[in-house]
Amino acid sequence: MAKTPPPSRPRGERNCGPAEATDHVAAATNHVAAAATDHVAAIAAQFGIDVLYAFGSRAREALAHLDGRGTFASDGASDLDLAALPEPGRIWSVDERVLMTAAFEEVFAAPRVDLIVLPEAPPFLALAAVSGELLFARDRVREANYQLYVLRRAGDLAPFERARRAHLLATTR
C-alpha cells in the first residue's frame, strides 16, 4: 500500500515549534486584550466615565481579561459587578445606564453585568467597589481622591454599622 504524503502547505510556510506556537497564542491574547481595553476606553469616553471598578467574585477575571492574562468565561454562572464614577456634573439617564450595561456585557461576554453608580451607592457597597479591581481611570489623582473619600465615609459610619448589625442579630434570636 502506498504511503500518503503529508498535507501540503503553501510555499515558505513551515511547522512551528512549541515556543513559536506559544508566541502566536500570546500575540493573539494581547490583541484581544488591547481590543477589550480600547472598547472600555471608548465606552468611558462615550458616557463620561471617569473611573471604573470591577468587584465581587469575578473582579480578578475581568482585570485579567483586560490585561491579557486570561479570558472572561462567558459560561460563568455569576454576574459581573461594575462600579462607575461619572465625570463631574454628569448624571446618567436610565437609557444611558442600560446602554452602558449592554456595552460592558459585550466587552466581557458576561451573562449579566450589574452596574452601580458610585455617588449613588450606599457607603459600604461603594467601599466594596473601590476595594475591587481598577479597570479604568481617566485621572489617577481623581480616582485616588475618590477612593480616600469612600474609605473615610465608611470609616466614619463603621460604628453605626456595627451597632445596626448587633441590633439585627439580637432581634433575630
N, CA, C and O atoms as a DFTB+ gen file, in Angstrom:
692 C
 N C O
     1  1       0.849      -1.185       0.000
     2  2       0.000       0.000       0.000
     3  2       0.882       1.232       0.000
     4  3       1.892       1.260       0.703
     5  1       0.530       2.245      -0.765
     6  2       1.351       3.450      -0.913
     7  2       1.161       4.349       0.299
     8  3       0.071       4.449       0.863
     9  1       2.257       5.001       0.683
    10  2       2.195       5.965       1.798
    11  2       1.508       7.228       1.336
    12  3       1.731       7.694       0.219
    13  1       0.677       7.777       2.190
    14  2       0.017       9.041       1.875
    15  2       0.957      10.170       2.250
    16  3       1.438      10.220       3.382
    17  1       1.229      11.083       1.318
    18  2       2.133      12.189       1.649
    19  2       1.469      13.128       2.656
    20  3       0.243      13.224       2.713
    21  1       2.289      13.818       3.447
    22  2       1.701      14.768       4.395
    23  2       0.964      15.874       3.650
    24  3       1.285      16.166       2.498
    25  1      -0.016      16.488       4.297
    26  2      -0.753      17.552       3.616
    27  2       0.204      18.662       3.206
    28  3       1.131      19.010       3.938
    29  1      -0.039      19.203       2.037
    30  2       0.872      20.253       1.546
    31  2       0.507      21.595       2.169
    32  3      -0.646      21.870       2.499
    33  1       1.536      22.410       2.314
    34  2       1.366      23.762       2.847
    35  2       1.794      24.735       1.766
    36  3       2.557      24.376       0.870
    37  1       1.313      25.951       1.845
    38  2       1.775      26.941       0.879
    39  2       3.289      27.095       0.962
    40  3       3.890      26.887       2.016
    41  1       3.883      27.454      -0.141
    42  2       5.331      27.593      -0.236
    43  2       5.843      28.571       0.825
    44  3       5.276      29.648       1.007
    45  1       6.895      28.199       1.509
    46  2       7.515      29.063       2.504
    47  2       6.938      28.897       3.897
    48  3       7.550      29.350       4.864
    49  1       5.791      28.269       4.034
    50  2       5.203      28.070       5.350
    51  2       5.788      26.806       5.957
    52  3       5.974      25.805       5.266
    53  1       6.072      26.854       7.225
    54  2       6.648      25.700       7.888
    55  2       5.904      25.434       9.185
    56  3       5.161      26.287       9.670
    57  1       6.101      24.269       9.734
    58  2       5.526      23.956      11.042
    59  2       6.225      24.803      12.090
    60  3       7.415      25.097      11.969
    61  1       5.505      25.184      13.089
    62  2       6.139      25.939      14.154
    63  2       6.274      25.042      15.378
    64  3       5.459      24.150      15.614
    65  1       7.315      25.300      16.138
    66  2       7.568      24.537      17.347
    67  2       6.729      25.042      18.492
    68  3       5.972      26.000      18.335
    69  1       6.853      24.408      19.649
    70  2       6.054      24.805      20.814
    71  2       6.282      26.255      21.234
    72  3       5.334      26.943      21.612
    73  1       7.535      26.728      21.173
    74  2       7.818      28.110      21.576
    75  2       7.151      29.095      20.637
    76  3       6.594      30.099      21.082
    77  1       7.201      28.816      19.336
    78  2       6.559      29.705      18.375
    79  2       5.044      29.670      18.520
    80  3       4.379      30.699      18.392
    81  1       4.500      28.492      18.785
    82  2       3.045      28.384      18.993
    83  2       2.633      29.199      20.201
    84  3       1.608      29.880      20.176
    85  1       3.437      29.133      21.269
    86  2       3.153      29.923      22.471
    87  2       3.203      31.407      22.157
    88  3       2.370      32.173      22.641
    89  1       4.182      31.825      21.343
    90  2       4.280      33.229      20.940
    91  2       3.057      33.666      20.148
    92  3       2.558      34.776      20.331
    93  1       2.569      32.785      19.259
    94  2       1.377      33.122      18.467
    95  2       0.150      33.280      19.369
    96  3      -0.651      34.195      19.180
    97  1       0.010      32.388      20.345
    98  2      -1.117      32.472      21.279
    99  2      -1.012      33.742      22.115
   100  3      -2.011      34.427      22.332
   101  1       0.203      34.061      22.588
   102  2       0.403      35.275      23.387
   103  2       0.073      36.512      22.570
   104  3      -0.556      37.440      23.078
   105  1       0.492      36.538      21.306
   106  2       0.199      37.689      20.448
   107  2      -1.301      37.836      20.236
   108  3      -1.827      38.949      20.257
   109  1      -1.990      36.721      20.032
   110  2      -3.444      36.774      19.842
   111  2      -4.129      37.238      21.116
   112  3      -5.075      38.024      21.063
   113  1      -3.659      36.757      22.261
   114  2      -4.232      37.169      23.549
   115  2      -4.021      38.653      23.777
   116  3      -4.938      39.349      24.213
   117  1      -2.821      39.147      23.485
   118  2      -2.542      40.580      23.641
   119  2      -3.420      41.415      22.722
   120  3      -3.861      42.500      23.101
   121  1      -3.677      40.918      21.519
   122  2      -4.539      41.641      20.582
   123  2      -5.963      41.726      21.134
   124  3      -6.595      42.780      21.066
   125  1      -6.466      40.617      21.679
   126  2      -7.812      40.607      22.259
   127  2      -7.873      41.544      23.455
   128  3      -8.840      42.289      23.613
   129  1      -6.833      41.509      24.309
   130  2      -6.803      42.378      25.492
   131  2      -6.768      43.840      25.079
   132  3      -7.468      44.665      25.666
   133  1      -5.962      44.171      24.079
   134  2      -5.891      45.561      23.620
   135  2      -7.243      46.006      23.074
   136  3      -7.664      47.140      23.302
   137  1      -7.917      45.126      22.362
   138  2      -9.237      45.469      21.828
   139  2     -10.230      45.692      22.962
   140  3     -11.027      46.629      22.913
   141  1     -10.187      44.835      23.987
   142  2     -11.106      44.989      25.122
   143  2     -10.810      46.277      25.886
   144  3     -11.731      46.997      26.273
   145  1      -9.533      46.566      26.101
   146  2      -9.151      47.792      26.803
   147  2      -9.583      49.016      26.008
   148  3     -10.096      49.979      26.578
   149  1      -9.378      48.982      24.704
   150  2      -9.810      50.090      23.847
   151  2     -11.330      50.245      23.882
   152  3     -11.846      51.362      23.874
   153  1     -12.035      49.127      23.920
   154  2     -13.503      49.169      23.955
   155  2     -13.975      49.800      25.266
   156  3     -14.899      50.613      25.264
   157  1     -13.341      49.428      26.392
   158  2     -13.699      50.028      27.678
   159  2     -13.425      51.533      27.644
   160  3     -14.246      52.318      28.118
   161  1     -12.286      51.941      27.093
   162  2     -11.957      53.371      26.992
   163  2     -12.972      54.098      26.104
   164  3     -13.341      55.237      26.393
   165  1     -13.419      53.457      25.039
   166  2     -14.413      54.077      24.154
   167  2     -15.757      54.230      24.867
   168  3     -16.425      55.252      24.717
   169  1     -16.151      53.223      25.637
   170  2     -17.389      53.318      26.412
   171  2     -17.273      54.437      27.433
   172  3     -18.208      55.215      27.624
   173  1     -16.120      54.515      28.086
   174  2     -15.888      55.573      29.078
   175  2     -15.987      56.951      28.433
   176  3     -16.586      57.863      29.004
   177  1     -15.414      57.104      27.265
   178  2     -15.475      58.392      26.571
   179  2     -16.909      58.717      26.150
   180  3     -17.362      59.853      26.291
   181  1     -17.608      57.725      25.640
   182  2     -18.985      57.940      25.176
   183  2     -19.919      58.363      26.298
   184  3     -20.773      59.228      26.102
   185  1     -19.765      57.759      27.475
   186  2     -20.710      58.002      28.564
   187  2     -20.158      58.895      29.670
   188  3     -20.858      59.156      30.648
   189  1     -18.939      59.361      29.541
   190  2     -18.376      60.242      30.562
   191  2     -18.050      59.519      31.856
   192  3     -18.360      60.008      32.942
   193  1     -17.426      58.357      31.740
   194  2     -16.997      57.601      32.916
   195  2     -15.581      58.030      33.247
   196  3     -14.696      57.969      32.393
   197  1     -15.359      58.464      34.484
   198  2     -14.013      58.827      34.924
   199  2     -13.268      57.633      35.507
   200  3     -12.063      57.489      35.301
   201  1     -13.980      56.776      36.234
   202  2     -13.351      55.638      36.896
   203  2     -14.293      54.442      36.790
   204  3     -15.512      54.581      36.893
   205  1     -13.700      53.257      36.580
   206  2     -14.487      52.029      36.500
   207  2     -13.782      50.937      37.303
   208  3     -12.600      50.662      37.099
   209  1     -14.529      50.325      38.217
   210  2     -14.024      49.220      39.027
   211  2     -14.833      47.970      38.733
   212  3     -16.012      48.041      38.388
   213  1     -14.179      46.820      38.874
   214  2     -14.871      45.536      38.942
   215  2     -14.726      45.059      40.377
   216  3     -13.657      45.200      40.972
   217  1     -15.776      44.501      40.934
   218  2     -15.711      43.980      42.297
   219  2     -16.560      42.728      42.365
   220  3     -17.289      42.402      41.428
   221  1     -16.458      42.044      43.464
   222  2     -17.212      40.805      43.602
   223  2     -16.394      39.617      43.114
   224  3     -15.180      39.707      42.931
   225  1     -17.085      38.510      42.909
   226  2     -16.425      37.229      42.649
   227  2     -15.689      37.164      41.312
   228  3     -14.798      36.331      41.150
   229  1     -16.035      38.013      40.357
   230  2     -15.403      37.926      39.027
   231  2     -14.512      39.121      38.709
   232  3     -14.156      39.339      37.551
   233  1     -14.152      39.897      39.730
   234  2     -13.353      41.100      39.515
   235  2     -11.979      40.781      38.929
   236  3     -11.558      41.412      37.959
   237  1     -11.284      39.816      39.506
   238  2      -9.940      39.472      39.005
   239  2      -9.991      38.926      37.594
   240  3      -9.096      39.181      36.789
   241  1     -11.029      38.182      37.297
   242  2     -11.204      37.639      35.949
   243  2     -11.390      38.774      34.936
   244  3     -10.855      38.713      33.829
   245  1     -12.143      39.802      35.314
   246  2     -12.346      40.952      34.424
   247  2     -11.029      41.693      34.196
   248  3     -10.712      42.067      33.066
   249  1     -10.260      41.906      35.273
   250  2      -8.969      42.582      35.133
   251  2      -8.015      41.756      34.285
   252  3      -7.315      42.307      33.436
   253  1      -7.972      40.454      34.497
   254  2      -7.099      39.582      33.708
   255  2      -7.479      39.639      32.232
   256  3      -6.605      39.583      31.366
   257  1      -8.761      39.749      31.940
   258  2      -9.231      39.859      30.558
   259  2      -8.689      41.139      29.907
   260  3      -8.256      41.119      28.755
   261  1      -8.716      42.233      30.642
   262  2      -8.227      43.498      30.094
   263  2      -6.705      43.541      30.017
   264  3      -6.146      44.194      29.136
   265  1      -6.034      42.848      30.936
   266  2      -4.568      42.834      30.955
   267  2      -3.971      41.804      30.004
   268  3      -2.757      41.782      29.800
   269  1      -4.800      40.959      29.426
   270  2      -4.293      39.935      28.523
   271  2      -3.753      38.709      29.238
   272  3      -3.040      37.904      28.639
   273  1      -4.083      38.561      30.503
   274  2      -3.615      37.408      31.270
   275  2      -4.649      36.298      31.310
   276  3      -4.430      35.281      31.969
   277  1      -5.740      36.462      30.640
   278  2      -6.783      35.438      30.632
   279  2      -7.985      35.938      29.871
   280  3      -8.028      37.079      29.410
   281  1      -8.954      35.068      29.749
   282  2     -10.184      35.454      29.073
   283  2     -11.321      35.418      30.076
   284  3     -11.259      34.717      31.086
   285  1     -12.339      36.169      29.785
   286  2     -13.515      36.205      30.641
   287  2     -14.437      35.081      30.198
   288  3     -14.918      35.078      29.065
   289  1     -14.681      34.136      31.081
   290  2     -15.505      32.976      30.748
   291  2     -16.970      33.382      30.688
   292  3     -17.561      33.762      31.699
   293  1     -17.540      33.300      29.512
   294  2     -18.935      33.712      29.347
   295  2     -19.901      32.687      29.911
   296  3     -21.087      32.973      30.074
   297  1     -19.404      31.496      30.209
   298  2     -20.294      30.465      30.729
   299  2     -20.392      30.493      32.254
   300  3     -21.023      29.624      32.855
   301  1     -19.771      31.487      32.874
   302  2     -19.827      31.591      34.341
   303  2     -21.251      31.830      34.810
   304  3     -22.020      32.545      34.168
   305  1     -21.581      31.236      35.911
   306  2     -22.939      31.375      36.441
   307  2     -23.134      32.714      37.138
   308  3     -24.262      33.180      37.303
   309  1     -22.042      33.322      37.539
   310  2     -22.119      34.561      38.301
   311  2     -22.077      35.775      37.377
   312  3     -21.480      35.739      36.301
   313  1     -22.718      36.836      37.818
   314  2     -22.696      38.076      37.040
   315  2     -21.395      38.824      37.310
   316  3     -20.605      38.431      38.169
   317  1     -21.186      39.898      36.570
   318  2     -20.029      40.768      36.758
   319  2     -20.519      42.052      37.404
   320  3     -21.436      42.698      36.897
   321  1     -19.909      42.423      38.523
   322  2     -20.273      43.645      39.227
   323  2     -19.301      44.753      38.839
   324  3     -18.091      44.618      39.023
   325  1     -19.830      45.841      38.308
   326  2     -19.029      47.003      37.923
   327  2     -19.543      48.229      38.663
   328  3     -20.733      48.350      38.953
   329  1     -18.617      49.134      38.962
   330  2     -18.975      50.406      39.609
   331  2     -18.336      51.527      38.815
   332  3     -17.142      51.479      38.516
   333  1     -19.115      52.529      38.474
   334  2     -18.628      53.631      37.646
   335  2     -18.762      54.957      38.386
   336  3     -19.750      55.221      39.071
   337  1     -17.740      55.772      38.224
   338  2     -17.759      57.142      38.739
   339  2     -17.891      58.068      37.541
   340  3     -16.998      58.107      36.695
   341  1     -18.991      58.818      37.451
   342  2     -19.153      59.708      36.304
   343  2     -18.232      60.919      36.412
   344  3     -17.774      61.284      37.495
   345  1     -17.977      61.526      35.265
   346  2     -17.194      62.756      35.296
   347  2     -17.988      63.820      36.060
   348  3     -19.216      63.740      36.111
   349  1     -17.326      64.801      36.648
   350  2     -18.029      65.802      37.468
   351  2     -19.194      66.455      36.702
   352  3     -19.050      66.878      35.555
   353  1     -20.340      66.520      37.373
   354  2     -21.521      67.154      36.801
   355  2     -22.345      66.249      35.903
   356  3     -23.421      66.645      35.456
   357  1     -21.871      65.056      35.632
   358  2     -22.584      64.140      34.734
   359  2     -23.581      63.304      35.514
   360  3     -23.237      62.697      36.528
   361  1     -24.817      63.277      35.037
   362  2     -25.864      62.423      35.617
   363  2     -26.399      61.565      34.479
   364  3     -26.839      62.080      33.452
   365  1     -26.355      60.252      34.674
   366  2     -26.790      59.342      33.620
   367  2     -28.285      59.082      33.699
   368  3     -28.842      58.874      34.777
   369  1     -28.914      59.099      32.548
   370  2     -30.330      58.741      32.464
   371  2     -30.460      57.219      32.549
   372  3     -29.469      56.493      32.477
   373  1     -31.678      56.760      32.699
   374  2     -31.930      55.317      32.735
   375  2     -31.511      54.693      31.409
   376  3     -30.905      53.622      31.393
   377  1     -31.826      55.349      30.304
   378  2     -31.447      54.826      28.991
   379  2     -29.930      54.700      28.855
   380  3     -29.438      53.707      28.318
   381  1     -29.187      55.697      29.336
   382  2     -27.728      55.633      29.268
   383  2     -27.185      54.480      30.114
   384  3     -26.236      53.803      29.719
   385  1     -27.786      54.268      31.257
   386  2     -27.340      53.172      32.133
   387  2     -27.570      51.823      31.467
   388  3     -26.730      50.929      31.564
   389  1     -28.694      51.676      30.797
   390  2     -28.994      50.431      30.090
   391  2     -27.990      50.227      28.951
   392  3     -27.475      49.125      28.766
   393  1     -27.715      51.290      28.189
   394  2     -26.759      51.189      27.088
   395  2     -25.349      50.876      27.591
   396  3     -24.638      50.078      26.980
   397  1     -24.939      51.500      28.700
   398  2     -23.627      51.209      29.289
   399  2     -23.536      49.753      29.708
   400  3     -22.553      49.072      29.415
   401  1     -24.560      49.283      30.392
   402  2     -24.567      47.897      30.859
   403  2     -24.470      46.936      29.681
   404  3     -23.701      45.976      29.727
   405  1     -25.236      47.184      28.637
   406  2     -25.191      46.320      27.456
   407  2     -23.808      46.362      26.801
   408  3     -23.307      45.336      26.341
   409  1     -23.200      47.530      26.759
   410  2     -21.861      47.645      26.171
   411  2     -20.831      46.849      26.977
   412  3     -19.965      46.188      26.403
   413  1     -20.929      46.913      28.304
   414  2     -19.994      46.146      29.134
   415  2     -20.260      44.644      29.047
   416  3     -19.327      43.846      29.130
   417  1     -21.519      44.254      28.881
   418  2     -21.823      42.835      28.679
   419  2     -21.168      42.322      27.408
   420  3     -20.740      41.170      27.344
   421  1     -21.090      43.176      26.399
   422  2     -20.445      42.799      25.145
   423  2     -18.928      42.682      25.309
   424  3     -18.323      41.737      24.801
   425  1     -18.316      43.626      26.008
   426  2     -16.860      43.601      26.202
   427  2     -16.434      42.353      26.960
   428  3     -15.455      41.702      26.597
   429  1     -17.167      42.024      28.007
   430  2     -16.770      40.918      28.867
   431  2     -17.489      39.616      28.537
   432  3     -17.215      38.592      29.163
   433  1     -18.389      39.629      27.580
   434  2     -19.165      38.437      27.231
   435  2     -19.795      37.836      28.486
   436  3     -19.841      36.618      28.659
   437  1     -20.273      38.715      29.347
   438  2     -20.868      38.284      30.616
   439  2     -22.356      38.019      30.413
   440  3     -23.016      38.708      29.635
   441  1     -22.882      37.015      31.119
   442  2     -24.315      36.764      31.008
   443  2     -25.131      37.933      31.556
   444  3     -26.244      38.201      31.103
   445  1     -24.547      38.629      32.551
   446  2     -25.216      39.798      33.111
   447  2     -24.180      40.674      33.793
   448  3     -23.267      40.181      34.455
   449  1     -24.336      41.982      33.621
   450  2     -23.493      42.958      34.310
   451  2     -24.395      43.763      35.238
   452  3     -25.435      44.278      34.828
   453  1     -23.973      43.860      36.493
   454  2     -24.651      44.742      37.445
   455  2     -23.787      45.986      37.560
   456  3     -22.627      45.909      37.966
   457  1     -24.348      47.123      37.204
   458  2     -23.610      48.389      37.198
   459  2     -24.145      49.287      38.296
   460  3     -25.343      49.566      38.351
   461  1     -23.253      49.741      39.175
   462  2     -23.664      50.715      40.178
   463  2     -22.980      52.039      39.869
   464  3     -21.878      52.080      39.322
   465  1     -23.648      53.096      40.226
   466  2     -23.104      54.438      40.078
   467  2     -22.586      54.840      41.451
   468  3     -23.364      54.977      42.396
   469  1     -21.290      55.028      41.563
   470  2     -20.659      55.202      42.869
   471  2     -21.249      56.318      43.726
   472  3     -21.501      56.072      44.906
   473  1     -21.489      57.525      43.217
   474  2     -22.028      58.562      44.096
   475  2     -23.418      58.242      44.658
   476  3     -23.827      58.826      45.661
   477  1     -24.135      57.331      44.026
   478  2     -25.473      56.950      44.476
   479  2     -25.463      55.711      45.372
   480  3     -26.488      55.366      45.960
   481  1     -24.325      55.047      45.481
   482  2     -24.240      53.774      46.198
   483  2     -24.196      53.980      47.707
   484  3     -23.631      54.969      48.177
   485  1     -24.779      53.067      48.470
   486  2     -24.627      53.110      49.925
   487  2     -23.134      53.024      50.282
   488  3     -22.351      52.454      49.522
   489  1     -22.744      53.580      51.417
   490  2     -21.318      53.671      51.756
   491  2     -20.553      52.350      51.725
   492  3     -19.418      52.308      51.249
   493  1     -21.154      51.274      52.224
   494  2     -20.415      50.022      52.305
   495  2     -20.401      49.269      50.982
   496  3     -19.513      48.447      50.753
   497  1     -21.359      49.530      50.115
   498  2     -21.298      48.996      48.755
   499  2     -20.215      49.738      47.971
   500  3     -19.449      49.124      47.228
   501  1     -20.154      51.051      48.139
   502  2     -19.095      51.834      47.489
   503  2     -17.721      51.382      47.973
   504  3     -16.774      51.319      47.188
   505  1     -17.610      51.069      49.260
   506  2     -16.345      50.574      49.811
   507  2     -15.951      49.259      49.155
   508  3     -14.792      49.072      48.782
   509  1     -16.905      48.349      49.012
   510  2     -16.614      47.073      48.344
   511  2     -16.154      47.310      46.909
   512  3     -15.250      46.631      46.423
   513  1     -16.776      48.272      46.236
   514  2     -16.428      48.551      44.838
   515  2     -15.008      49.099      44.716
   516  3     -14.224      48.600      43.910
   517  1     -14.668      50.116      45.503
   518  2     -13.337      50.728      45.366
   519  2     -12.245      49.827      45.930
   520  3     -11.060      50.067      45.698
   521  1     -12.636      48.796      46.667
   522  2     -11.669      47.805      47.148
   523  2     -11.448      46.708      46.113
   524  3     -10.611      45.826      46.304
   525  1     -12.191      46.765      45.029
   526  2     -12.073      45.769      43.965
   527  2     -10.929      46.083      43.026
   528  3      -9.903      46.615      43.449
   529  1     -11.095      45.760      41.760
   530  2     -10.057      45.931      40.741
   531  2     -10.344      47.164      39.897
   532  3     -11.445      47.328      39.371
   533  1      -9.356      48.016      39.776
   534  2      -9.478      49.216      38.946
   535  2      -9.317      48.815      37.486
   536  3      -8.266      48.307      37.093
   537  1     -10.350      49.038      36.683
   538  2     -10.309      48.686      35.270
   539  2      -9.971      49.877      34.383
   540  3      -9.362      49.725      33.324
   541  1     -10.379      51.077      34.832
   542  2     -10.167      52.271      34.008
   543  2     -10.155      53.484      34.913
   544  3     -10.955      53.591      35.842
   545  1      -9.241      54.393      34.633
   546  2      -9.225      55.688      35.331
   547  2      -8.731      56.740      34.358
   548  3      -7.601      56.669      33.873
   549  1      -9.572      57.705      34.077
   550  2      -9.183      58.804      33.200
   551  2      -8.135      59.668      33.902
   552  3      -7.197      60.161      33.277
   553  1      -8.314      59.840      35.209
   554  2      -7.412      60.673      36.011
   555  2      -7.104      59.910      37.296
   556  3      -7.975      59.756      38.152
   557  1      -5.869      59.435      37.430
   558  2      -5.497      58.610      38.588
   559  2      -5.560      59.397      39.899
   560  3      -5.836      58.819      40.950
   561  1      -5.310      60.693      39.850
   562  2      -5.384      61.510      41.069
   563  2      -6.837      61.599      41.532
   564  3      -7.116      61.454      42.722
   565  1      -7.750      61.833      40.613
   566  2      -9.177      61.878      40.984
   567  2      -9.622      60.529      41.523
   568  3     -10.383      60.465      42.488
   569  1      -9.154      59.454      40.909
   570  2      -9.512      58.111      41.382
   571  2      -9.026      57.900      42.805
   572  3      -9.770      57.394      43.645
   573  1      -7.783      58.281      43.085
   574  2      -7.222      58.113      44.431
   575  2      -7.973      58.966      45.454
   576  3      -8.253      58.510      46.563
   577  1      -8.293      60.196      45.082
   578  2      -9.042      61.078      45.992
   579  2     -10.443      60.533      46.269
   580  3     -10.918      60.586      47.403
   581  1     -11.099      60.013      45.238
   582  2     -12.432      59.458      45.444
   583  2     -12.358      58.212      46.322
   584  3     -13.210      58.008      47.186
   585  1     -11.351      57.387      46.104
   586  2     -11.182      56.193      46.924
   587  2     -10.977      56.574      48.391
   588  3     -11.550      55.944      49.280
   589  1     -10.166      57.598      48.649
   590  2      -9.969      58.068      50.029
   591  2     -11.269      58.593      50.630
   592  3     -11.556      58.355      51.803
   593  1     -12.047      59.303      49.832
   594  2     -13.347      59.797      50.296
   595  2     -14.247      58.638      50.729
   596  3     -14.870      58.694      51.789
   597  1     -14.313      57.593      49.910
   598  2     -15.155      56.440      50.224
   599  2     -14.648      55.747      51.484
   600  3     -15.444      55.358      52.338
   601  1     -13.340      55.590      51.605
   602  2     -12.763      54.953      52.792
   603  2     -13.066      55.753      54.059
   604  3     -13.411      55.181      55.092
   605  1     -12.934      57.083      53.973
   606  2     -13.233      57.931      55.140
   607  2     -14.707      57.857      55.511
   608  3     -15.055      57.758      56.688
   609  1     -15.561      57.904      54.512
   610  2     -17.008      57.860      54.773
   611  2     -17.398      56.537      55.420
   612  3     -18.172      56.520      56.377
   613  1     -16.875      55.435      54.910
   614  2     -17.177      54.127      55.503
   615  2     -16.587      54.028      56.904
   616  3     -17.207      53.458      57.802
   617  1     -15.396      54.578      57.091
   618  2     -14.784      54.570      58.425
   619  2     -15.594      55.366      59.428
   620  3     -15.754      54.952      60.576
   621  1     -16.108      56.514      58.994
   622  2     -16.944      57.332      59.878
   623  2     -18.233      56.622      60.267
   624  3     -18.733      56.797      61.379
   625  1     -18.769      55.823      59.355
   626  2     -20.041      55.149      59.600
   627  2     -19.894      53.751      60.191
   628  3     -20.893      53.128      60.550
   629  1     -18.673      53.252      60.297
   630  2     -18.439      51.883      60.776
   631  2     -19.045      51.616      62.157
   632  3     -19.664      50.568      62.343
   633  1     -18.892      52.525      63.137
   634  2     -19.503      52.229      64.452
   635  2     -21.021      52.084      64.377
   636  3     -21.603      51.245      65.065
   637  1     -21.653      52.893      63.550
   638  2     -23.110      52.802      63.399
   639  2     -23.506      51.497      62.708
   640  3     -24.514      50.883      63.059
   641  1     -22.712      51.081      61.728
   642  2     -22.986      49.826      61.030
   643  2     -22.825      48.639      61.977
   644  3     -23.636      47.713      61.949
   645  1     -21.791      48.656      62.811
   646  2     -21.608      47.578      63.796
   647  2     -22.788      47.526      64.765
   648  3     -23.282      46.447      65.090
   649  1     -23.234      48.685      65.220
   650  2     -24.378      48.736      66.139
   651  2     -25.647      48.237      65.451
   652  3     -26.441      47.520      66.060
   653  1     -25.839      48.607      64.203
   654  2     -27.008      48.164      63.445
   655  2     -27.010      46.655      63.304
   656  3     -28.039      46.010      63.508
   657  1     -25.855      46.086      62.954
   658  2     -25.760      44.632      62.798
   659  2     -25.976      43.913      64.129
   660  3     -26.646      42.882      64.184
   661  1     -25.412      44.459      65.188
   662  2     -25.603      43.854      66.509
   663  2     -27.084      43.867      66.888
   664  3     -27.600      42.897      67.443
   665  1     -27.750      44.960      66.589
   666  2     -29.183      45.074      66.886
   667  2     -29.975      44.043      66.067
   668  3     -30.875      43.388      66.592
   669  1     -29.638      43.906      64.794
   670  2     -30.330      42.927      63.950
   671  2     -30.113      41.515      64.456
   672  3     -31.045      40.712      64.484
   673  1     -28.901      41.211      64.850
   674  2     -28.618      39.865      65.371
   675  2     -29.345      39.614      66.688
   676  3     -29.817      38.504      66.935
   677  1     -29.437      40.630      67.529
   678  2     -30.100      40.490      68.822
   679  2     -31.603      40.270      68.658
   680  3     -32.202      39.520      69.430
   681  1     -32.214      40.905      67.676
   682  2     -33.658      40.783      67.474
   683  2     -34.037      39.493      66.776
   684  3     -35.199      39.090      66.826
   685  1     -33.082      38.829      66.120
   686  2     -33.417      37.597      65.413
   687  2     -33.231      36.362      66.286
   688  3     -33.556      35.253      65.862
   689  1     -32.721      36.537      67.482
   690  2     -32.510      35.377      68.377
   691  2     -33.709      35.094      69.208
   692  3     -33.699      34.159      70.009
